Protein backbone atom coordinates (compact mmCIF):
# COMPACT_ATOMS: atom_id res chain seq x y z
CA UNK A 1 0.00 0.00 0.00
CA UNK A 2 1.03 3.60 -0.42
CA UNK A 3 1.34 3.88 3.35
CA UNK A 4 4.17 1.37 3.31
CA UNK A 5 6.24 3.12 0.66
CA UNK A 6 9.45 4.31 2.26
CA UNK A 7 9.52 8.09 1.96
CA UNK A 8 12.86 9.36 0.62
CA UNK A 9 13.76 11.96 3.19
CA UNK A 10 17.07 13.20 1.86
CA UNK A 11 15.65 16.04 -0.24
CA UNK A 12 12.47 16.64 1.78
CA UNK A 13 11.18 20.20 1.78
CA UNK A 14 8.34 21.72 3.72
CA UNK A 15 5.82 23.70 1.73
CA UNK A 16 3.38 26.14 3.21
CA UNK A 17 -0.08 25.97 1.60
CA UNK A 18 -2.73 28.64 1.49
CA UNK A 19 -4.64 26.87 4.25
CA UNK A 20 -1.68 27.06 6.62
CA UNK A 21 -1.19 23.29 6.86
CA UNK A 22 2.39 22.26 6.11
CA UNK A 23 3.16 18.84 4.71
CA UNK A 24 6.43 17.06 4.24
CA UNK A 25 6.75 16.58 0.49
CA UNK A 26 8.85 14.00 -1.29
CA UNK A 27 10.65 13.71 -4.62
CA UNK A 28 8.65 11.71 -7.12
CA UNK A 29 5.25 12.58 -5.65
CA UNK A 30 2.74 15.24 -6.50
CA UNK A 31 2.20 18.03 -3.97
CA UNK A 32 -0.54 16.93 -1.54
CA UNK A 33 -2.24 20.29 -1.93
CA UNK A 34 -2.74 19.44 -5.60
CA UNK A 35 -4.19 16.11 -4.53
CA UNK A 36 -6.66 17.96 -2.34
CA UNK A 37 -7.81 19.85 -5.44
CA UNK A 38 -8.41 16.59 -7.25
CA UNK A 39 -5.09 16.13 -9.07
CA UNK A 40 -3.68 12.57 -9.19
CA UNK A 41 -1.35 11.58 -6.36
CA UNK A 42 1.07 9.05 -7.79
CA UNK A 43 4.62 7.81 -7.68
CA UNK A 44 6.31 8.41 -11.02
CA UNK A 45 7.76 4.95 -11.48
CA UNK A 46 5.53 2.71 -9.40
CA UNK A 47 4.54 -0.50 -11.13
CA UNK A 48 1.00 -1.77 -10.57
CA UNK A 49 0.64 -4.08 -7.56
CA UNK A 50 -0.04 -7.76 -8.19
CA UNK A 51 -3.69 -8.83 -7.90
CA UNK A 52 -4.65 -10.06 -4.44
CA UNK A 53 -5.64 -13.69 -3.94
CA UNK A 54 -9.18 -14.86 -4.63
CA UNK A 55 -11.60 -15.35 -1.82
CA UNK A 56 -11.72 -18.99 -0.73
CA UNK A 57 -12.78 -21.32 -3.51
CA UNK A 58 -15.48 -23.09 -1.48
CA UNK A 59 -17.71 -20.04 -1.02
CA UNK A 60 -20.72 -20.29 -3.29
CA UNK A 61 -21.18 -17.35 -5.65
CA UNK A 62 -18.15 -15.35 -4.53
CA UNK A 63 -15.51 -14.32 -7.00
CA UNK A 64 -14.27 -11.09 -5.41
CA UNK A 65 -10.64 -10.61 -4.50
CA UNK A 66 -10.30 -10.83 -0.77
CA UNK A 67 -7.65 -8.27 -0.04
CA UNK A 68 -9.18 -5.58 -2.25
CA UNK A 69 -10.37 -2.43 -0.55
CA UNK A 70 -13.93 -3.02 -1.75
CA UNK A 71 -16.27 -5.29 0.26
CA UNK A 72 -16.90 -8.77 -1.21
CA UNK A 73 -20.65 -8.25 -1.96
CA UNK A 74 -22.01 -11.83 -2.29
CA UNK A 75 -24.91 -12.13 -4.76
CA UNK A 76 -28.52 -11.80 -3.62
CA UNK A 77 -30.08 -15.12 -2.72
CA UNK A 78 -26.84 -16.42 -1.22
CA UNK A 79 -26.99 -15.85 2.55
CA UNK A 80 -23.75 -15.59 4.49
CA UNK A 81 -23.35 -17.65 7.66
CA UNK A 82 -22.18 -15.20 10.32
CA UNK A 83 -20.24 -16.91 13.13
CA UNK A 84 -20.11 -14.62 16.16
CA UNK A 85 -17.39 -15.40 18.72
CA UNK A 86 -18.28 -13.87 22.07
CA UNK A 87 -17.93 -14.42 25.83
CA UNK A 88 -20.61 -15.86 28.12
CA UNK A 89 -21.56 -12.55 29.74
CA UNK A 90 -22.36 -11.01 26.34
CA UNK A 91 -24.53 -13.83 25.00
CA UNK A 92 -27.69 -12.06 26.11
CA UNK A 93 -26.45 -8.50 25.47
CA UNK A 94 -28.87 -6.15 23.73
CA UNK A 95 -26.67 -5.41 20.69
CA UNK A 96 -26.27 -9.13 19.92
CA UNK A 97 -29.94 -9.83 20.58
CA UNK A 98 -30.94 -7.24 17.99
CA UNK A 99 -28.98 -8.81 15.15
CA UNK A 100 -29.91 -12.39 16.05
CA UNK A 101 -33.62 -11.57 16.34
CA UNK A 102 -33.82 -9.27 13.35
CA UNK A 103 -34.86 -6.34 15.57
CA UNK A 104 -32.11 -4.05 14.29
CA UNK A 105 -33.72 -2.24 11.33
CA UNK A 106 -30.35 -1.43 9.76
CA UNK A 107 -28.89 -4.91 9.94
CA UNK A 108 -29.51 -6.84 6.66
CA UNK A 109 -31.09 -9.80 8.45
CA UNK A 110 -32.23 -11.58 5.29
CA UNK A 111 -28.63 -11.72 4.01
CA UNK A 112 -27.16 -13.47 7.08
CA UNK A 113 -27.67 -16.67 9.02
CA UNK A 114 -26.36 -15.61 12.46
CA UNK A 115 -24.82 -18.19 14.82
CA UNK A 116 -23.39 -17.14 18.21
CA UNK A 117 -21.02 -19.21 20.35
CA UNK A 118 -18.33 -18.95 22.99
CA UNK A 119 -16.51 -22.17 21.99
CA UNK A 120 -15.68 -23.75 18.65
CA UNK A 121 -17.64 -26.91 19.42
CA UNK A 122 -20.78 -24.83 20.01
CA UNK A 123 -20.99 -24.01 16.31
CA UNK A 124 -22.90 -26.69 14.29
CA UNK A 125 -20.59 -29.25 12.69
CA UNK A 126 -22.59 -29.01 9.46
CA UNK A 127 -21.23 -25.46 9.21
CA UNK A 128 -17.65 -25.81 10.40
CA UNK A 129 -16.96 -29.15 8.68
CA UNK A 130 -18.32 -28.33 5.21
CA UNK A 131 -15.86 -27.15 2.59
CA UNK A 132 -18.52 -26.15 0.09
CA UNK A 133 -21.61 -24.04 0.52
CA UNK A 134 -22.58 -20.50 1.33
CA UNK A 135 -19.92 -17.94 2.34
CA UNK A 136 -18.98 -17.58 5.99
CA UNK A 137 -18.18 -14.39 7.91
CA UNK A 138 -16.49 -14.21 11.30
CA UNK A 139 -17.28 -11.57 13.94
CA UNK A 140 -14.99 -11.38 16.96
CA UNK A 141 -17.28 -10.03 19.66
CA UNK A 142 -14.92 -9.97 22.66
CA UNK A 143 -14.66 -13.73 23.00
CA UNK A 144 -11.73 -16.14 22.85
CA UNK A 145 -9.56 -15.30 19.80
CA UNK A 146 -8.60 -18.98 19.72
CA UNK A 147 -12.09 -19.80 18.46
CA UNK A 148 -11.36 -17.64 15.40
CA UNK A 149 -8.21 -19.65 14.75
CA UNK A 150 -10.14 -22.87 15.27
CA UNK A 151 -12.73 -21.92 12.64
CA UNK A 152 -9.94 -21.11 10.20
CA UNK A 153 -8.33 -24.50 10.83
CA UNK A 154 -11.60 -26.28 10.12
CA UNK A 155 -12.86 -27.29 6.64
CA UNK A 156 -15.18 -24.28 6.43
CA UNK A 157 -12.14 -21.98 6.32
CA UNK A 158 -12.30 -22.25 2.54
CA UNK A 159 -15.67 -20.49 2.65
CA UNK A 160 -14.68 -17.61 4.96
CA UNK A 161 -15.14 -14.41 2.99
CA UNK A 162 -14.89 -11.72 5.66
CA UNK A 163 -13.51 -11.27 9.20
CA UNK A 164 -14.47 -8.40 11.52
CA UNK A 165 -13.13 -7.37 14.92
CA UNK A 166 -15.46 -5.66 17.36
CA UNK A 167 -12.48 -3.75 18.75
CA UNK A 168 -10.31 -1.21 16.95
CA UNK A 169 -7.09 -2.93 18.01
CA UNK A 170 -6.49 -6.28 16.33
CA UNK A 171 -3.07 -7.35 17.63
CA UNK A 172 -4.69 -9.66 20.20
CA UNK A 173 -6.08 -11.62 17.24
CA UNK A 174 -3.32 -11.32 14.65
CA UNK A 175 -0.48 -11.96 17.11
CA UNK A 176 -2.07 -15.05 18.64
CA UNK A 177 -3.92 -16.57 15.69
CA UNK A 178 -1.61 -16.95 12.67
CA UNK A 179 -4.51 -18.45 10.69
CA UNK A 180 -6.28 -15.10 10.77
CA UNK A 181 -3.22 -13.23 9.51
CA UNK A 182 -2.61 -15.79 6.75
CA UNK A 183 -6.18 -16.17 5.56
CA UNK A 184 -6.99 -14.35 2.28
CA UNK A 185 -10.33 -12.96 3.52
CA UNK A 186 -10.38 -9.23 4.24
CA UNK A 187 -10.37 -8.21 7.87
CA UNK A 188 -12.10 -5.06 9.13
CA UNK A 189 -12.29 -3.49 12.57
CA UNK A 190 -14.14 -0.95 14.71
CA UNK A 191 -11.78 1.90 13.96
CA UNK A 192 -13.50 5.19 14.74
CA UNK A 193 -16.11 3.83 17.13
CA UNK A 194 -14.28 5.07 20.22
CA UNK A 195 -12.17 7.92 18.82
CA UNK A 196 -14.36 10.70 20.17
CA UNK A 197 -14.00 9.50 23.76
CA UNK A 198 -10.23 9.09 23.39
CA UNK A 199 -9.96 12.57 21.89
CA UNK A 200 -11.86 13.94 24.89
CA UNK A 201 -9.55 12.10 27.28
CA UNK A 202 -6.46 13.58 25.63
CA UNK A 203 -7.87 17.06 26.26
CA UNK A 204 -8.90 16.10 29.81
CA UNK A 205 -5.36 14.87 30.57
CA UNK A 206 -3.90 18.05 29.10
CA UNK A 207 -6.17 20.15 31.30
CA UNK A 208 -5.42 18.01 34.37
CA UNK A 209 -1.78 19.07 34.19
CA UNK A 210 -2.30 22.61 32.87
CA UNK A 211 -4.83 23.49 35.57
CA UNK A 212 -2.84 21.79 38.38
CA UNK A 213 -5.83 19.68 39.36
CA UNK A 214 -3.74 17.25 41.38
CA UNK A 215 -2.37 19.98 43.64
CA UNK A 216 -5.82 21.48 44.09
CA UNK A 217 -7.35 18.12 45.00
CA UNK A 218 -4.64 17.61 47.61
CA UNK A 219 -5.33 21.03 49.13
CA UNK A 220 -9.04 20.27 49.16
CA UNK A 221 -8.49 16.92 50.87
CA UNK A 222 -6.24 18.62 53.46
CA UNK A 223 -8.78 21.39 54.08
CA UNK A 224 -6.19 23.95 53.02
CA UNK A 225 -6.94 26.97 50.82
CA UNK A 226 -4.41 27.45 48.03
CA UNK A 227 -3.66 30.05 45.44
CA UNK A 228 -1.49 29.36 42.38
CA UNK A 229 -1.26 30.26 38.73
CA UNK A 230 -2.70 27.87 36.16
CA UNK A 231 -1.83 27.25 32.53
CA UNK A 232 -4.00 27.52 29.42
CA UNK A 233 -4.20 25.21 26.44
CA UNK A 234 -4.72 28.12 24.05
CA UNK A 235 -1.44 28.87 22.32
CA UNK A 236 0.21 25.62 23.40
CA UNK A 237 1.39 22.93 20.97
CA UNK A 238 -0.02 19.42 20.86
CA UNK A 239 2.18 16.96 18.98
CA UNK A 240 0.21 13.90 17.93
CA UNK A 241 2.31 10.83 17.19
CA UNK A 242 0.18 8.51 15.05
CA UNK A 243 -2.34 10.50 13.07
CA UNK A 244 -5.13 8.07 12.31
CA UNK A 245 -8.73 8.25 13.41
CA UNK A 246 -7.86 8.68 17.09
CA UNK A 247 -5.19 11.24 16.30
CA UNK A 248 -7.68 13.18 14.20
CA UNK A 249 -10.17 13.22 17.08
CA UNK A 250 -7.45 14.62 19.34
CA UNK A 251 -6.49 17.25 16.75
CA UNK A 252 -10.08 18.43 16.30
CA UNK A 253 -10.51 19.01 20.01
CA UNK A 254 -7.07 20.57 20.46
CA UNK A 255 -7.72 23.02 17.64
CA UNK A 256 -11.08 23.92 19.20
CA UNK A 257 -9.12 24.87 22.34
CA UNK A 258 -6.89 27.18 20.32
CA UNK A 259 -3.85 24.92 20.26
CA UNK A 260 -1.23 24.53 17.57
CA UNK A 261 -1.29 20.95 16.26
CA UNK A 262 1.69 19.05 14.84
CA UNK A 263 0.84 15.56 13.59
CA UNK A 264 3.08 12.64 12.64
CA UNK A 265 2.13 9.64 10.59
CA UNK A 266 3.89 6.94 8.60
CA UNK A 267 2.79 8.51 5.31
CA UNK A 268 2.34 12.27 5.78
CA UNK A 269 0.90 12.61 2.29
CA UNK A 270 -2.32 10.92 3.40
CA UNK A 271 -4.98 13.20 4.77
CA UNK A 272 -8.73 13.41 4.93
CA UNK A 273 -10.94 16.33 3.92
CA UNK A 274 -10.86 18.88 6.70
CA UNK A 275 -7.46 17.91 8.10
CA UNK A 276 -6.04 21.23 6.97
CA UNK A 277 -8.42 22.93 9.41
CA UNK A 278 -7.09 21.11 12.47
CA UNK A 279 -3.44 20.25 11.70
CA UNK A 280 -0.86 23.02 11.36
CA UNK A 281 1.98 20.75 10.29
CA UNK A 282 2.03 17.13 9.09
CA UNK A 283 5.33 15.27 9.43
CA UNK A 284 6.72 11.77 8.87
CA UNK A 285 7.49 9.61 11.89
CA UNK A 286 11.19 10.18 11.21
CA UNK A 287 10.69 13.69 12.62
CA UNK A 288 9.62 12.21 15.97
CA UNK A 289 12.21 13.95 18.13
CA UNK A 290 11.55 17.32 16.56
CA UNK A 291 7.82 16.99 17.23
CA UNK A 292 8.38 15.78 20.79
CA UNK A 293 10.63 18.76 21.41
CA UNK A 294 8.01 21.20 20.15
CA UNK A 295 5.05 19.68 21.97
CA UNK A 296 3.81 21.02 25.27
CA UNK A 297 1.59 17.95 25.20
CA UNK A 298 2.75 14.90 23.24
CA UNK A 299 -0.14 12.54 22.46
CA UNK A 300 0.62 8.97 21.43
CA UNK A 301 -2.05 7.34 19.27
CA UNK A 302 0.08 4.56 17.78
CA UNK A 303 -0.75 0.90 17.26
CA UNK A 304 1.70 -1.62 18.68
CA UNK A 305 3.71 -3.28 15.92
CA UNK A 306 7.28 -4.48 15.57
CA UNK A 307 8.22 -1.06 14.21
CA UNK A 308 6.56 0.92 17.04
CA UNK A 309 7.67 -1.31 19.93
CA UNK A 310 9.33 1.01 22.50
CA UNK A 311 9.51 3.75 19.87
CA UNK A 312 9.25 6.30 22.67
CA UNK A 313 12.60 5.49 24.21
CA UNK A 314 15.02 7.38 26.40
CA UNK A 315 16.33 9.51 23.53
CA UNK A 316 12.81 10.45 22.42
CA UNK A 317 11.85 11.40 25.97
CA UNK A 318 15.06 13.42 26.27
CA UNK A 319 13.85 15.57 23.38
CA UNK A 320 10.79 16.73 25.34
CA UNK A 321 10.52 20.00 27.22
CA UNK A 322 11.02 19.78 30.99
CA UNK A 323 7.42 20.99 31.29
CA UNK A 324 6.16 18.63 28.57
CA UNK A 325 3.44 16.08 29.25
CA UNK A 326 3.30 12.67 27.55
CA UNK A 327 -0.24 11.37 26.95
CA UNK A 328 -0.78 7.81 25.72
CA UNK A 329 -4.15 6.80 24.26
CA UNK A 330 -2.70 4.22 21.85
CA UNK A 331 -0.80 1.17 23.09
CA UNK A 332 1.39 0.96 26.18
CA UNK A 333 4.12 -1.10 24.55
CA UNK A 334 5.14 1.75 22.24
CA UNK A 335 6.78 3.35 25.29
CA UNK A 336 9.97 2.22 27.01
CA UNK A 337 8.36 2.38 30.44
CA UNK A 338 11.62 2.05 32.38
CA UNK A 339 12.92 5.13 30.58
CA UNK A 340 9.62 6.93 31.23
CA UNK A 341 9.73 6.15 34.97
CA UNK A 342 13.28 7.51 35.10
CA UNK A 343 12.33 10.71 33.26
CA UNK A 344 9.31 11.25 35.52
CA UNK A 345 11.21 10.47 38.74
CA UNK A 346 14.04 12.82 37.88
CA UNK A 347 11.69 15.60 36.76
CA UNK A 348 13.04 15.67 33.22
CA UNK A 349 9.48 15.91 31.86
CA UNK A 350 6.44 17.48 33.48
CA UNK A 351 4.19 14.45 33.67
CA UNK A 352 2.42 11.59 31.92
CA UNK A 353 -1.25 10.83 31.31
CA UNK A 354 -1.52 7.10 30.68
CA UNK A 355 -4.67 5.38 29.57
CA UNK A 356 -2.63 2.31 28.59
CA UNK A 357 0.42 0.45 29.85
CA UNK A 358 2.60 -2.26 28.35
CA UNK A 359 1.26 -4.89 30.78
CA UNK A 360 -2.39 -4.77 31.77
CA UNK A 361 -3.46 -4.99 34.50
CA UNK A 362 -0.43 -3.04 35.68
CA UNK A 363 1.31 -5.12 38.39
CA UNK A 364 0.89 -4.02 41.99
CA UNK A 365 3.80 -1.92 43.20
CA UNK A 366 4.64 -0.47 39.79
CA UNK A 367 6.09 3.08 40.09
CA UNK A 368 3.28 4.53 37.95
CA UNK A 369 0.87 3.99 40.84
CA UNK A 370 2.83 6.19 43.24
CA UNK A 371 4.37 8.84 41.01
CA UNK A 372 2.76 12.20 41.76
CA UNK A 373 3.15 13.40 38.17
CA UNK A 374 1.32 10.46 36.58
CA UNK A 375 -2.40 10.38 35.74
CA UNK A 376 -3.76 6.90 34.99
CA UNK A 377 -7.14 5.83 33.62
CA UNK A 378 -6.59 2.05 33.45
CA UNK A 379 -7.55 1.62 29.78
CA UNK A 380 -10.98 3.11 30.50
CA UNK A 381 -10.74 6.19 28.27
CA UNK A 382 -12.74 4.48 25.52
CA UNK A 383 -14.88 2.33 27.83
CA UNK A 384 -17.98 4.48 27.46
CA UNK A 385 -21.33 3.42 28.90
CA UNK A 386 -22.48 2.74 25.33
CA UNK A 387 -19.27 0.95 24.30
CA UNK A 388 -20.97 -2.17 22.90
CA UNK A 389 -23.65 -0.13 21.17
CA UNK A 390 -21.03 1.98 19.40
CA UNK A 391 -19.02 -0.98 18.16
CA UNK A 392 -22.17 -2.83 17.04
CA UNK A 393 -23.20 0.23 15.02
CA UNK A 394 -19.82 0.06 13.29
CA UNK A 395 -20.26 -3.66 12.59
CA UNK A 396 -23.74 -3.13 11.13
CA UNK A 397 -22.33 -0.46 8.80
CA UNK A 398 -19.74 -2.97 7.64
CA UNK A 399 -22.34 -5.72 7.25
CA UNK A 400 -24.37 -3.42 4.99
CA UNK A 401 -21.26 -2.60 2.97
CA UNK A 402 -20.40 -6.31 2.75
CA UNK A 403 -23.74 -7.18 1.11
CA UNK A 404 -23.73 -4.06 -1.06
CA UNK A 405 -26.55 -2.20 0.67
CA UNK A 406 -24.39 0.77 1.56
CA UNK A 407 -22.05 1.53 -1.36
CA UNK A 408 -19.28 3.81 -0.24
CA UNK A 409 -20.08 3.08 3.42
CA UNK A 410 -17.63 2.20 6.15
CA UNK A 411 -15.03 -0.46 5.35
CA UNK A 412 -12.10 -0.26 7.75
CA UNK A 413 -9.73 -2.63 5.99
CA UNK A 414 -6.99 -3.93 8.27
CA UNK A 415 -3.48 -4.31 6.88
CA UNK A 416 -2.71 -7.73 8.34
CA UNK A 417 0.98 -7.38 7.58
CA UNK A 418 1.31 -4.04 9.35
CA UNK A 419 -0.96 -5.25 12.14
CA UNK A 420 -3.58 -2.50 12.09
Buried (B, 14 or more C-beta within 10 A) or exposed (E): EEEEBEBEEEEBEEEEBEEEBBBBBBEEBBBBBEBBEEEEBEEEEEEEEEEBEBBBEBBEEBEBBBBEEEBBBBEEEBBBBBBBBBEEEBBEBEBBEBBBEEEBEBBBBEBBBBBBBBEBEEBEEEBBEBBEBBBBBBBBBBBBBBBBBBBBEBBBBBBBBBBBBBBBBBBEBBBBBEBBBEBBBBBBBBBBBBBBBBBBBBBBBBBBBBBBBBEEEEBEEEEEEEEEEEBEBEEBBBBBBBBBBBBBBBBBBBBEBEBBBBBBBBBBBBBEEEBBEBBBBBBBBBBBBBBBBBBBBBBBBBBBBEEBBBBBBBEBBBBBBEEBBBBBBBBBBBBBBEBBBBBBEEEBBBBBBBBBBBEEEBEEEBBBEEBEBBBBBEBEBBEBEEBBBBBBBBBBBBBBBBBBBBEEBBBBBBBBEBBB
